[in-house]
Amino acid sequence: MSQLPACPKCQSPYAYADGAMLICPECAHEWSPNEPVEESGKVYRDAHGNELQDGDSVTVIKDLKVKGSSLVVKVGTKVKAIRLTDDGDHDIDCKIDGIGPMKLKTEFVKKA
């Protein structure tokens, strides 16, 4: 028995062949096994064009005022274990030592 690829949409291993198409019974996605698989999701890039992933460490490249307080995140502040998000205009959820939880934009950080 031949091994069929997993569904590119939901990664279900239960795909089956129907003529020239492959079908996923879990999400009803249909695709041709000959077409290239498209990467889904947004690609996050830092100020220098490096791709960012969840858990990366980044460095702030510009002094950033913290809204609602007199604190400032200084240039060179290292932020560890970032989480990439799609909510609002901010792309990064993180926790900065001495300041607390923050949301940052990818345009103000570089990959460490």
C-alpha positions in Angstrom: 0.0 0.0 0.0 1.4 3.4 -0.9 1.9 6.1 1.7 -0.1 9.3 0.9 1.1 12.7 2.2 -0.5 14.4 5.2 -3.0 17.2 4.5 -1.1 20.5 4.0 -3.9 22.5 5.7 -4.5 20.5 8.9 -1.7 17.9 8.9 -4.2 15.0 9.1 -2.7 11.6 8.1 -6.0 10.3 6.8 -5.9 11.8 3.3 -7.2 9.6 0.5 -7.0 9.7 -3.3 -10.0 10.5 -5.4 -9.0 10.3 -9.1 -6.1 12.8 -9.6 -6.9 14.7 -6.4 -6.1 14.0 -2.7 -8.9 14.8 -0.1 -8.7 15.3 3.6 -11.8 13.8 5.4 -11.2 16.0 8.5 -11.1 19.5 7.0 -12.4 18.7 3.4 -9.3 20.3 1.8 -8.7 19.1 -1.7 -5.3 19.3 -3.4 -3.3 17.9 -6.3 -0.2 15.9 -5.2 1.7 17.5 -8.1 1.3 21.1 -7.1 3.8 22.7 -4.8 2.8 23.0 -1.2 2.2 26.6 -0.1 3.5 27.8 3.2 0.6 29.2 5.2 0.9 31.9 7.8 2.6 35.2 8.1 6.3 35.5 8.0 7.7 37.9 10.7 10.9 39.8 9.9 13.0 42.0 12.1 14.3 45.5 11.1 17.2 43.9 9.2 15.0 41.3 7.3 15.9 38.3 9.4 13.0 35.8 9.9 11.7 35.6 13.5 10.2 32.6 15.3 8.5 32.0 18.6 11.1 31.7 21.4 13.8 33.8 19.7 15.7 36.5 21.5 15.8 40.0 20.1 17.5 43.3 20.8 15.7 46.7 20.8 17.2 49.0 18.2 15.5 52.3 19.3 14.5 53.9 22.6 10.8 53.2 23.1 8.6 55.1 25.5 6.2 52.9 27.5 2.7 54.2 27.0 1.1 55.2 30.2 4.2 55.5 32.3 7.5 57.4 32.4 9.6 54.2 31.7 11.7 53.9 28.5 13.0 50.7 26.9 16.5 51.6 26.0 18.5 50.8 22.9 20.3 47.4 23.3 17.7 45.9 25.7 17.7 42.2 25.1 14.3 40.5 25.1 14.2 36.7 25.5 11.6 34.1 24.5 9.3 36.3 22.3 5.8 35.2 21.2 4.6 36.2 17.7 1.0 37.3 17.5 -1.5 38.6 14.9 -3.5 40.9 17.2 -3.5 44.6 16.5 -0.5 46.5 15.1 2.0 44.9 17.5 3.6 41.6 16.4 5.5 40.5 19.5 4.3 39.7 23.0 7.2 39.5 25.5 8.3 40.2 29.1 11.1 42.7 29.6 13.1 42.6 32.9 12.3 45.7 35.0 9.3 46.7 32.9 7.0 43.7 32.7 4.8 42.4 29.9 5.0 44.4 26.6 3.9 44.3 23.0 6.5 45.4 20.4 6.6 45.9 16.7 9.0 43.8 14.7 10.3 47.0 13.0 12.0 48.1 16.3 13.9 44.9 17.0 16.8 42.9 15.5 17.4 39.2 16.0 20.0 38.5 18.7 
